Amino acid sequence: MLIDTHCHLDAAEFEDDRDAVIARSRQAGVRAIVIPAVGANNFQVVRQLAGQLPGGAYALGIHPLLVAQATEADLDGLKDCLQAWRDDPRLVAIGEIGLDFFVPEISTPSGRSRQEYFYQRQLDLAVQFDLPVLLHVRRSQDVLLKYLRRRPTVCGIAHAFNGSFQQAQQFIQQGFVLGVGGAMTFDRALQIRRLAAQLPGDALVLETDAPDIPPAWLGIAGAPIRPRNEPAQVAKIAECLAQLRDEPVSQLVARCADNAVRVLPRLSAVLQTAR
């Protein structure tokens, strides 16, 4: 059973043909899609979209790229929504949250401090509401881990992971699995491909991050417009990962689905809507 554990299906890039995108994903065998929020302004949007989608699930959180514009009121709003919707089985995680030390504008000392504040506040909500997290991890692995170790009950998915093997092992020891998507399909992505091939099979889940991180086969050399990714591509991503790991694709897909349900337990009920 294919599960796209990270897809921004509410993005403006899907506004004109979202129904067709969903239909293509179903035709490709995708039975569940997790839609993470990025800020307070789309909490309601991702919830409604997930509710309209067979196998739809959602997460609520404030993305590190948006914390510069976020306020205490947004954190209060997040807590209020988590409280109001805590019995909604489609609410499977807090996310997308994390740290981004790659973008220069938000990686200044003050920018990092603000990111870390919002990250810690949202981790505390994960503890309070007993929910896993979907982590944005970009050049920030060690700092993310520092705060996770202070909250040993928090687990989830390290989305689009691109750290070292040792860092990967530390996330796994914390109870996380690592999201594998389009970046792994590029021959030049040596570090990601090594991790995908060498890590234990119970440490990986499939994702697209659509409309972002398009896989290699969607790229056109010299094209002025970046190609749009979509959840149907998770099927070919699974094939690529299976080839790297030298295992049957059906076995890999089943294992990744089991891993997703293990770290996002509410997905089990959501999958019943996808039959």
SVG drawing of the C-alpha trace seen along z (x, -y; Angstrom):
<svg xmlns="http://www.w3.org/2000/svg" viewBox="-15 -39 43 48">
<polyline fill="none" stroke="black" stroke-width="0.4" points="0.0,0.0 1.6,-3.3 1.5,-6.1 2.7,-9.6 3.7,-10.8 4.4,-14.4 2.5,-16.2 1.4,-19.9 -1.7,-19.1 -3.3,-22.4 -0.5,-24.4 -1.5,-27.0 0.3,-24.9 -2.6,-22.4 -5.4,-24.9 -6.4,-24.4 -6.4,-20.6 -6.3,-19.2 -9.1,-16.6 -7.1,-15.3 -3.9,-15.1 -5.8,-13.1 -7.2,-10.8 -3.8,-10.2 -2.5,-9.3 -5.2,-6.8 -4.5,-5.3 -0.9,-5.0 -1.8,-3.0 -1.5,-5.7 -4.0,-5.0 -3.1,-7.6 -1.7,-11.2 -0.5,-13.2 -1.0,-16.9 1.1,-19.0 0.2,-22.6 2.9,-25.3 1.2,-28.1 -1.9,-29.2 -3.6,-30.4 -3.9,-26.9 -4.8,-24.9 -8.5,-24.8 -7.6,-24.3 -5.5,-21.1 -8.2,-19.7 -11.0,-20.3 -8.9,-18.9 -7.9,-15.8 -11.6,-15.2 -12.6,-15.2 -9.9,-12.8 -10.2,-9.0 -7.1,-8.2 -6.5,-11.8 -4.7,-12.8 -3.3,-16.1 -0.8,-17.6 -0.9,-21.1 2.2,-23.2 4.2,-26.3 7.0,-25.8 10.5,-27.2 10.5,-29.3 7.4,-31.1 8.3,-31.7 9.7,-35.2 6.1,-36.3 4.4,-34.1 3.2,-35.4 2.4,-34.1 -1.2,-34.2 -0.4,-31.7 1.0,-29.3 -2.1,-29.9 -4.2,-29.2 -2.3,-26.0 -3.0,-24.8 -6.7,-25.7 -7.0,-23.7 -5.2,-20.7 -7.6,-20.8 -10.7,-21.2 -9.7,-18.5 -7.9,-16.1 -10.5,-13.4 -10.4,-13.8 -8.7,-10.5 -7.3,-12.3 -5.2,-14.6 -2.1,-12.4 0.8,-14.7 2.2,-18.1 3.9,-19.5 5.6,-20.7 7.9,-22.0 11.6,-22.0 14.7,-24.1 16.2,-25.5 19.8,-26.7 20.3,-26.8 18.3,-29.9 20.6,-32.9 17.8,-35.3 16.6,-33.2 19.9,-31.7 21.3,-34.8 21.7,-34.4 18.4,-36.1 16.7,-34.1 18.0,-30.8 16.9,-31.8 13.4,-32.5 13.2,-29.2 14.4,-27.3 11.8,-29.0 8.9,-28.1 10.3,-24.6 10.5,-24.0 7.0,-25.3 5.6,-23.0 7.5,-20.0 5.9,-20.8 2.5,-20.7 3.4,-17.3 4.1,-16.1 0.9,-17.6 -1.3,-16.1 0.6,-12.9 1.2,-13.4 4.2,-12.6 5.9,-15.3 6.8,-15.9 10.3,-17.5 11.8,-19.9 15.5,-19.1 17.9,-21.3 21.5,-21.7 20.1,-21.5 20.2,-17.9 22.3,-18.2 20.2,-21.1 17.0,-19.3 18.3,-16.3 19.4,-18.3 15.8,-19.4 14.3,-16.0 16.5,-14.3 14.9,-16.6 11.5,-15.1 12.2,-11.4 8.5,-10.5 8.4,-12.5 8.8,-10.5 7.7,-10.9 9.2,-11.5 12.4,-13.4 11.2,-14.7 13.6,-14.8 16.5,-13.7 20.0,-14.5 22.3,-14.2 25.1,-11.8 24.8,-8.1 25.6,-8.8 22.9,-11.5 20.4,-9.2 21.1,-6.6 20.5,-9.1 17.1,-10.0 16.2,-6.4 17.2,-5.8 14.9,-8.6 12.0,-6.7 12.0,-8.5 11.8,-7.2 13.4,-9.1 11.4,-10.4 12.7,-9.4 11.5,-11.2 12.5,-12.8 16.0,-13.9 17.0,-10.3 16.3,-9.7 19.2,-11.8 22.5,-10.0 24.5,-12.9 22.7,-12.7 25.3,-10.3 24.8,-10.8 21.0,-10.4 21.4,-7.3 23.9,-5.7 21.5,-6.3 18.6,-4.9 20.5,-1.8 22.2,-1.1 19.7,-2.1 17.5,0.6 14.3,1.2 12.2,0.3 13.7,-3.2 12.3,-4.5 9.0,-5.9 8.0,-7.2 7.2,-10.9 7.0,-13.4 6.9,-16.8 4.8,-17.7 4.7,-20.2 8.4,-20.5 11.4,-18.2 10.4,-16.7 12.2,-13.4 14.9,-13.2 12.6,-12.0 10.4,-15.2 13.4,-17.5 14.2,-19.0 17.7,-20.3 17.7,-24.1 13.9,-24.4 13.0,-27.9 10.2,-26.6 10.8,-24.1 8.6,-21.0 5.7,-20.3 5.9,-17.2 2.7,-15.4 1.7,-12.5 1.4,-9.9 5.2,-10.1 5.6,-8.2 5.0,-5.0 8.1,-5.5 10.1,-6.8 9.3,-3.5 10.6,-1.6 13.8,-3.6 14.3,-3.0 13.7,0.7 16.3,0.9 18.8,-0.9 18.1,1.6 18.0,4.6 14.6,5.8 11.2,6.4 9.2,3.2 6.1,4.9 8.1,5.8 9.5,2.3 6.1,0.6 4.6,2.9 7.4,2.2 7.3,-1.5 3.6,-1.6 4.0,0.4 6.7,-2.1 4.4,-5.0 1.6,-3.5 4.0,-2.7 5.2,-6.3 1.8,-7.9 -0.6,-5.5 -3.7,-7.4 -3.1,-6.5 -4.4,-3.0 -8.0,-4.4 -7.5,-6.7 -6.5,-3.8 -9.9,-2.3 -11.4,-5.2 -9.2,-4.5 -10.5,-1.1"/>
</svg>
